[in-house]
Amino acid sequence: MSAEPLEIHLEEQDLGRSLRDDVRTGLTADAKWLPPKWFYDARGSELFEEITRLAEYYPTRAERAVLAERAGTIAELTGAKTLIELGSGSSEKTRLLLDAFTRRGGLGTFVPLDVSVSALRQSTAEIAADYPGLRVRGIVGDFTHQLDRLPTGGRRLVVFLGGTIGNLLPAERSAFLAAMRDALEAGDWLLIGTDLVKDPAVVVPAYDDAAGVTAEFNRNVLRVINRELDADFDPAAFTHVARWDAEREWVEMRLRAQRPMRVRVGALDLTVTFAEGEELRTEVSAKFRREGIAGELAAAGFAAHHFWTDPDALFGVTLARAE
């Protein structure tokens, strides 16, 4: 069975408008910031795939270990007819779930949602070819805005992997989980991956590897702005910084200006100044405790039924049910 034509709820002009709004808001703030979603052009996606293979970057390996062990249990517990993946990318880890559901039988539809048309078109074609009995229905959309576009009916399992929820600030997480609950019916399931609080000596190198791949990934956001918004950032003039915030229990990635700079963003008719040593925050990656994620889920109307970790307890996967 071939993949169905993509459902596009996010056009190129929507992405362009969102980029302009984010860059103007973030670069004119008293403490400058940019959201991490703008790392991911084609080059940024390649760099992130390289990051996931680095010795220092444990989250991908640890989450895959959990799914490899528990996928069959998840299929049995949920009995899902429709599997929905948010921020799907290549859907590589999701194949562990698809294999388990295929063995069990009963899964009819796979719905990956992602902002990238090209990535989604490739992944849906590959999955449709590898799972010929499965209906594959890709949705181009942003999981922070288009959850109301998810298909209805049948018993649904939504998966949100990779610890991506940690990139949302607490208020954003609360809004996301509430919107997720609104999009589901009582009895539907949510499978969510969260990186766990641990020794900063383990966490920080995952965001500041010895080979400098994460540093290039971080600076890529400046190249995206240069290309898309006619800006003149000098990426080489910014140092990559990864810092553990013990109070908030998250890692921050920042870009630190090595010298005073004036940056022109032509498409916004905007000039931004940087002092030497001034930092631009590009990502927050929150780490969680079991009771913390269960509490956030409960506040949104979910009950956490199961919590699993890898053998080293580096990464957690929670299976929750909409109440």
Buried (B, 14 or more C-beta within 10 A) or exposed (E): EEBBEBBBBBEEEBBEEBBBEBBBEBBEEEEBBBBBBBBBBEBBBEBBEBBBEBEBBBBBBBBBBBBBBBBBEBBEBBEBBBBBBBBBBBBBBBBBBBBBBBEBEEBEBBBBBBBBBEBBBEBBBBBBEEBEEBBBBBBBBBBBBBBEBBEEEEBBBBBBBBBBBBBBBEEBBBBBBBBBBEBBEEEBBBBBBBBBBBEBEEBBBBBBBEEEBBBBBBBBBBBBBBEBBEBEBBBEBBBBBBBBEEEEBBBBBBBBBBEEBEBBBEBBEBEBEBEEEBBBBBBBBBBBEBEBBBEBBBEBBBEBEBBBBBEEEBBBBBBBBBE
